[in-house]
Amino acid sequence: MKYKILVIDDERLIRLSLREGLTDFGYEVETAAGIREGLELAERFFPHFVLLDNRLGEDRGIDFIEAIKRIDDDIQLVMMTAYGSVSQAVEAVKRGAYDYIQKPFDLDALDLLIRCCMEQLNTRRSLGLAGAPRHELIGESAAISRIRGLIGVIAKNDSVDLLIRGETGTGKEVVANLVHRQSVRCGLPMVKINCGAIPENLLESELFGYERGAFTGAVKTKKGLLELANGSTVFLDEIGEMPLSMQAKLLTFLEDRRFKRVGGLRDIEVNVRVIAATNRDLKAAIARKEFREDLFYRLNVMQIEIPPLRERPEDILPLARHFLERCSRKFGKNIHALSPAFAGELLTYSWKGNVRELRNIIERSALFCEGDLLERGALLEERPSESAPMPAGWGEKGIDLPGEIARIERGYIEEAMRRAEGNLSKAADLLGLTRFSLRRKLDSWERSGARNE
């Protein structure tokens, strides 16, 4: 997706340099010299992200944050100024700004800030939490209350690393965002690194950066994500997917927060908090020699485990009502409540996809709803029967279970690739896998096919 950036600044050279630099990074950029022009352009351009100068002639940009957010509450806004102060930064964030940066600024750092901001927005959207208060978890269960308390304690102790565990769709990144936003590091963007999405041969240079000439194509020195995150929080998502070779290097970094760029000789020291997340059973992975035990204990200084939604039914209806309110606004409808029958089904459903699945079901049902009461809609049409029939392949001699599992898995993967029209990322999302995991399975099939030819 090509993100659209709107720059509002009365300095012509700033507008030109930001347009040129951000366009080179792949963004679609429009600029305005004043706040009125900027508001009119925002109405037509519908930007994802706004860079707003605080001094615009006689106007203060900070006074127009609410006006920009009224155009679309999901617009992400960062204030720019050459005359920054802590009080101004706090005021800007309270009024709805994502962050506050001082001129002059580094374009690489600005690109990182934009990417982190949009990733966080997309995560909140995927869990139905966009527009929800940033410092609040939706839910009434004892588990959510306990997690709220842990977040408060951990956020205050910003030198302590954290491991977040939970099934896919439970909200691990939402918790990481809350820890960061409530900590003293909140003035800088949290840097997210998806360990399962970056190929093994690129992961080291992405994390640690590289020196000019370190390898073919390294025409200039590049800072890694850990270096760019200095002073902030690093979120290592899908840590269970990290290759063993990189686990050893990460462990070394965690011991003293020092590293060398690829091809470099100088130690670089950074001050970062590390939050890792996984949906895998890391102790089982340790037993299979797929995850380092010493790295597990180094990351597991503090742990937050998010229970699956089926284990906290008290949260289902509050979440459903929240999603219904958002979907009603989104589709221009006036759906004011769930029908009792639909609410009852929500409470008895298994929720294998957790909060994300709940949000999807409410959205699909609201889309087709024609009244003011949300009925059953698109919930359980494909629910499997409670007792599955005996497989046809079962015989007197038993069954080749690994072979059957592999056959079924391959069928689902081939169907996902067909539905995604060959797009690996979309297919992985349909299957609940990381792109890296899906790529490994496809490569394994190709290798086995080549051996059999």
N, C-alpha and C positions, 0 to 999 in steps of 0.2 A: 504494500500500500504506500502511495506517495503522500506524505503528510503535507498539509498546507500551512504555511507560516505567514503571519501578518506582522510587519515591523512598523511601529509608530514612533517616529523620532524626528525632531525638527532640524537635526544636523544632516545635511545632504551626504557628506562623506560617510557617516555612519550607515545611512540607508543603503548607499551604493555598495559599501564593503560587505554588509550583512547579506544583501541580495546576491552578490557574486559568490561569497563564501558558502552560504547555505544552499544555493543552487548547485554548487559543485558537490555538496554532500548528498544531493538527490532530492531535496525538498522543493516544493512549489512555493515561490515567495512573492508576496505583494508588499508594497510599502506605502506609508502615508506620512505627510509632514506635520499633521496636527490631529487633535483628538476628534474634531467633527468629521474630517475626511476619513479618519480611521474607523469611526462608528459606521459611517455610510458604507465603507468598503467591507466591513465585517458582515453587514447585512446581505451583501451580494456575494462575497467570496466564501463565506462560511469556513473560516480558518479552524484548524485543529489547535493551533498554538499561537499565542500573541506575545511579542516582545514589546513592552510598553515603556517608553522613557518617562521618568518622573517629572522632568522640567520641560514643558512644552509651551514656551512663551509665557503667557500669564496663567496658564492652566497647570495644575498638578495632575500627572497621570494617575496617581493613587486615588484621586477623587472619582475616577471614571471606571474603576474595576467592576463595581456592581453593574454599571450600564452595559459593559461588555459581556458580563456573565449572564445578563438577562436575555441577550440574543441567543445564547445557548449555554446552559449551565456546565456542559462538558468541555467548553473552551478552556484550555490550560493557559495560564497567563504568568509571565515572569516580568518583574519590574527591573528596569535598567536605570542606573544613575551614576554620576561621577561624584556625588556627595552623599554617600550612604551613611546610615547610622543603624544601630541595633533597634532603636525604637521605631524607626521607619519600616524596617524589615518585619517586625512583629505586627505593626499596623497593616502592612500590605497583605500578610498571610491571613490575618483575621478577616480582612475584607474579601478574601477569596483567591488571592494570588498563590501560585504553586511555590514560587521562590523569588529571590531578590538578589541581583548580581550587580557588582560595581564595574564601571568602565575604568581602564580598558580591560577586555576579557579575551581569553584564548578561544579561538574558534573550535578547536578540538574539544575543549572542555564544554563549550556551549552545545555542540552536537551531542555529547554524552548526556548532558542535562536534558535535552529535548527527548532523546531516545528513552532515558529512564522514566521521564514523566509520562510519555505515551504508553510505555509498557505497563506502568502502574495503573493508568486509566483503563487500558484494555483488560487488565486483570480484574479491576473492580466491575467493569461491564460484564465480563464472563461469569462473575459470581452474582451479578445483579446488584452490586453495591455502589455503582457510580452514582454520585449525588448524595450518598449517605454520609453522615458525619465521619470525618477521618479518624476520630478517636473513639469510635463506638463500634462494638460488635453487636449485630442483631441477634437476639436470642434471650430466652428467659431461663434456660436450664442451669443447673448447678455447675455443669461442666464449663459453660460459657462464662459464668460468673467467676469461676476459679481462674480461667484463662485471662480474663480482664485484670484480675489481681496480679497474676504473674507478669503480665505485660508491664504494669505499672512499676513493679519492683525491678524487673530486668532493665527497663528503659533508663532508670535512674543510675544503675550500675553499668555504665557504657563500656567498660573494659572487659566485660564477661561475654564470652562467645555463647552461641545458642544453637541448639538443634531442634528443628520443628518437624514432627512426624505426623502423618495422617494420610488417609486414602486420597486418591485423585478427586478434586472437586470440593474438598472440605474447607479450603480457605487458608492454606499455609502462607501464601504470599501476602494475603490481607493481614495476617498476624505480624509478619515481618515488617510490613509497611507501618503498622501501628507502633511497634517497638521503636523503629527509627524515628517516626514523627514525634514521639513523646520523649525522645532523648535529646541531650545537648548537641547531638550531631545533626539535628533536623535542618540546620541552615544550609546544608549541602545535600544534593540529591543522593538517594540510595542507589548504588550501582548493582544491577542485577546481572548475573552470569548464569546462563542455562548450561550446565555441565553436560547434558545429554544432547544438546543441539549443535555444539561446536565439534567438528571433526578432530580426532585425536592429534593429527599432525599440525593443527592450527591452535589448539587449546593453550599450549605453553606460551606462544607469542601473543595471544589475546590477553592472557593473564598477566604476563610479566613484561610484555613489550619486546622490542628488539633494537639492536644497533645497526646503523647503516653498514651494508655489506655483509651482514650476518649470514645471508643466504641469497640465492638468486631472486631478484625482484625487490630486495630490501634496499631501495634507492635512498631512503632517508631514515633517520632514527624515529621510532614510534614508541610513545609511552603506552604501557599496558593498562588494563582496567584497574588493577590493584594500585598502580601509581596515581592514576586519575582520581581514585577514590580516597586519597589521603585526607584524613580528617573526618571521613564519613563512614557509612556502613556498607559492607559488601554482602550481597545476598547470593549464596551459592545454591541455586535451585537444582533439583535432580542430582544431588551429590552422589547418590548411589550409582549413577551412570558414569561417573568419572573413571577413566582408564587407570589401571593399577600404576602404570609408570608415572602418571601425573599425581596420583595420591601421595607418592613418596615426596615429590617436590612441594606439594601443598603442605604436608606435615612439617617439612623443614622451614617453610615460610611461617607457619603458625607458631613455631617455637620462639622466634625472635622478631617477627615482622620485618625481615630483611630478605632481599632477593637480588639476583642479577638479571638484567635483560638478556635475552638470547643473543649470544655473541659478545656480551659485555664482560668486563673485568671488575667493575666498581659495584660495591654493595649499595643498594638503595634501601633506605629505611622509611617505612610508612606507619602512620597511626590510623588503623582501621579496626572497626569491630566486624567480626565475621558471624553471619547468621546462615546456617545451612538448613536445607529442607529435603525431605525424601518421602516417597510413598512406599519405599521398599523396606523389608525386614532386614536391617543391616546386620543383626547378629547371625541370621541365617546366611547372609552373603559372606560374612566372615568365615563361617564353617565351610562354605564352598570355595574359599580362597579367592573370592571376588572383591572383597573389601578388606582394607588393612585394619587390624584390631587396634593398633596404636593410634591411627587417625580417628577411629570411632571415639575412643576415650578422650582424645584431645578436643574433638568437636563437642562432645557431650558434657561440657561443663555445666550447662543448664539445658533442660529439655522441656518443651511444650508439646504435648500430644493432643491432637484435635480428634475427638471421637467422631466416628461416622454419624451421619444424620439419623440413621435408624436407631441409634443408641441414645438419642436425645430428642424424643418426640415432642417435648415442650417447645422446641424451637421451630417446628415445622410450620405451624399456622402463623406465628409472627413473621417469619420469612416470607411465607406465601402472600400475606397481606401487603407486605412491603413491595414485593415484586408486582402484585396486582395494581397497586397505586401507580407504580412507574409505567407499567404497560398500558394502563388506562390513559395516562397522559400521552404516552408515545403514539398510540393509535388513535388519539382524538376521541376516546369513548368515555362513557360515564358509568363504568362498572364499579359499584360501591361495595360489593361483598361477595364472598364465596357461598355457594349453596350448601346447606347442611350435608347433603349427600356427598358432594365433592370434597368438602372438608373431611368427612369421615374416611373417604378413600385415600386422601393424602396421608392421613395418620396411620393407615395400615399398609401402605406401600413400602417396598423394601429399600428404595433409594440407593441403588448400587453406584449411581453417579453423584450422590450427595447433593450439596447445595446447588451445584451447577445444573444437575438434572432437574431439580425442583424449579429453578428459574426458567429453564427451557420449556417445561410442561405448562407453567403458568402463562408464559409468553404465547405458546402455540394455542392454548385454550382461549386466551383473551383475544387473539387475532380473529377467531371465528365466532366470538360471542356477539350476539345481536341484541341482547337485553341489558338490564342493569345488574343482573346476578350471574356470577360466573358458574356455569354448570360443569359437568364432568369433562367435556371436551376431549382432548387427545391424551388421555392418561394411560389406560391399561390395555389398549387394544392388542398389544403384542406381549402381554404378560405370559410367561411360560406356565404350564400347568404345574401344580404342586408336586405331582409324582410323574417323573419323566418315564416314557415307555422304554422297555428293554431295547437296546440297540440291535439293529438287524444283523450286525456282524458277529454277534455272540453265538458261539457254538459249543459243542461238548468239550473241546480242547481249550476253552477259554478264548481270550482275545488279545491281540497285540495292542495294548493300551498306548504305549509311546507312539506307535505308528498311527493309531486312530486320532490321538491328540494332534500330531503333526499334520494329518490330513485335514482335520477340521480347522486348525489354525491357518493353514494355507488357503483354504476356501474363503475364510473371512478376510484374509489379507488381499486376495485377488479381487473379491467383491468391493472392498474399500478402495483399492486402486482404480477399479472401474468407475465407481461413483465419484471419485475425486479426479477422474479424467487424467490419471497419471501423475497428479501433483502429490509429491511425497509428504509434504507438511500437512495437507488436508487429509490425506489417508491416515497418517499417524494420529491426527486429532480424532478422526472417526473411531479409531481402534483403541483410544486411550493410551497410546504409546508415545514415546519421544521419537522425533525424526531419526535420531541416531540409532535407536533400538530397531526401528523398522528397516533402516538401511542395512544394518548388520544381518537381519534375517534374509533380506533379498539377496545380499552378497553371498550368504551361506548357500542359498539355493542355486545361485549361478555357479559357485565353485563345485557343488556336488553334481550339478548337471554336466559340467565340463569333465569331471572325473568319470562319469558314467558313459560318456560318448566314446 
